[in-house]
Amino acid sequence: MIFKDGQRVLFIGDSITDCGRTGPLAPYGDGYVNLLRALVTARHPATDLTWLNRGVSGDTVRHLRARWDRDAVAERPDWLSIMIGINDVWRAFGDRPDEAVPIDEYESTLRALLTEVDCPIIVGTPYFIEPDRTDAQRARSDLYADVARRVAADFGALLVDTQAMFDRLLEHRAPSAWAPDRVHPGLEGHTALALAFLDVIESD
């Protein structure tokens, strides 16, 4: 496993990471972060880790930029996992298109954020749980996922290709089996995300 005893592992992103982590479900939420924490603890009980969830529902890279020093850099993590970009795309297809983030801004901001942390990085791609790759939102989301893959490679980060993972699952079950709105996962979708992260965490 890549994590070592005593390390601080921080997850940052949007609602997929947040999952109620500031309310009654504090401090981990009830999504993939908490499932992953439980899986790693059960598989590696001798490894004592501090898990930090810093997801905020609705965030784009612009929001991360505004809170990065407080929620990422100041926490001094030993590992940082970032999964962002879904809202950057989704806003263009909803009632707040002015909040959509152009792909060049998405890439430049993501790169700038990662230069400011002094620890190994895990990058999760944004995704859209839709098998029709000609669907307008899926097609745009794929472009942002490509950016995340390229940035991960350039920074020597570990990659969790969540879009590729969901594409494999979509060969067997419809999008609604994983997320009612093709974005926010149910239990099965979050479990799939947690297992995808676990595969990478245990890759060594």
N, C-alpha and C positions, 0 to 999 in steps of 0.2 A: 504494500500500500504506500502511496505517496506521502500521506500524512504521518507525522511523527508525534510521539508522546509529548504532551504539554503545549502543542501548537494552537494558535488561534486561526480559525477558518471562517472567513467572512463571505457572505453571499449578498450581492447587491443587484437590484433590477427593478422591475415594475410589479404589477399585481400578481403575476405568476409566482414571483418570489415572495411577495408580501404575505398574501393569504391570511390576513387577519392577525399578523404578528404583534400589533400594538393594542389589541383589544383583549377579550376573554381568552384568546388563544395564544397570548404572549408567552414566551418571547420568540417562538419559532414559527407560529402560524400552523395551518393544517395542510400545507402543500408539500411539494417535493423536498423542500429543505428539511422539514421535520421527518419525513419518511426516510430521507437519506441519512440524517443524523441517527435515526433508530437502526437502520440497516448497518451502518458502519460500527455503531456501538455493539450491536449483536455479533457482528462478524469479527471485530477486533476489540474485545472487552479490555484488553491490557493497555490499549492506547487511549489515554485520557485527553480529550480535545475540548477546547472552548469554541462553541458554535455561535456565530453572530449573523442574524438575519437583518439586512438593511434594505429590503425591498420596500417600495412605496407605490401603491396603486396609482395608475395613470401616468407614471413617469415616462419621459423620453430621455434621450441623451442630454437634452438641454437642462432638464431637471437634475440629472446626475451631476452635470457641470456645477450647478448652483450649490449642491450639498456635498460635493466630493471630498473636500478637505475635512469636513466634520464626520461624515459617515464612512469614509474609506481610509484616507491617509492618517487621520488622527487615531484611528483604532489600531494601527500598527499590526495588521494581520501578518501571519506567516504564509497564508495562502489567501488569494482573493479570487472569487468566482463572479463573473459579470455576465448577465444575460439581459440584453436590452435591444430594442428596435421594433417590437411589435406595435407599440403605440405610435412610433415615428411614422409607420406605414398606415396603420388603421385610421388615424385621424383624417387622412385624405379621403376616406370612404365613409365618414360619418358626418356629424353635424358641426364639427370643429376643424374644418380643413386648414384654417390658418395656423393650427398647432402641429400640422404635419411637418416632419423634418426632412428637408431635401437630402438626397443620398450623399452628396459631397459634404454637407455639414455633418451628417451622421458619421461618416468615416473620419473626418478631421477631428471631430470632438472625441470620438472613441479613442483615436490614437493619442490625443492630448491627455486624456484621463489616464491611460495605461502607462504613460511615461512618468506619472507622478507617484506611482506606488513602487516600493522597493521590496518586492516579494514575487514568488512564482504566481502565475495567473492561469485561471481556467476561463475560457470563453465559451459561452453557450450561444448558438445561433438563434436569431429570431425565427419564428415559424408561423405557418398558417395551415391549419389542418383541413386541407382541401386537395382532393386527388387530381382535379382538373387544372393542369399547369397553365392553361390559357385563361383561366379565371383572372380578372384584372388584379384583384388584391393578392392572389397567390403569385402571379407573375412579378408584381412589384416586391413582394416579400422575399422572393427568391433572390432578387438583386441585392437586398440588404443582407441576406444570409451569406451571399458570396463575399460581401465586404467583411463580415465578421470572420469568415474563414481566412481571408487574406490577411487581416490584421492579426489574427491569432498566429498565423505562420510567421509573419514578420517579427512578432514579439517573442517567438519561441514559446508561446503559450500552449497549454493543452486545450484540445478542442472537443466540445460535446456537440455533435451535429444533431440537434434536436429535430430539424426538418427531415433529415434523412431517416431518423428513427421513426417519426410519425409516418413517413411515406411507406416504410416497411409494414407498419401496423395497418395502414389503409388498404393494403392488399387483401386484408382479411375481414375488416369491419369498417362500417361507415364512419364519417367524421363525428357523428353524434355519440358514438360509443366512447369517444375520447374527450370531447368538449362540445357542449350543447350549441355554442356559438362559434365553433371552429377556432376559438382562441383560449378561453378560460377552461382549463381541464377539470373534469370530475375526478373522482378517486382513481379510476383506472388510468386516466391521462397523467395525473401527478405521479402515480406509481411507475408508469413508463418513463417519465422524466427522471425520477429518482434512480431507477435501474440504469438508465443511460449514463448518468453522472457516476454511479457506482462502478460501472465498467471502466471508465476512464481513471477513476481514483485507484482502482485495483490493477491498473494496466501494467504495473511494474512487477 
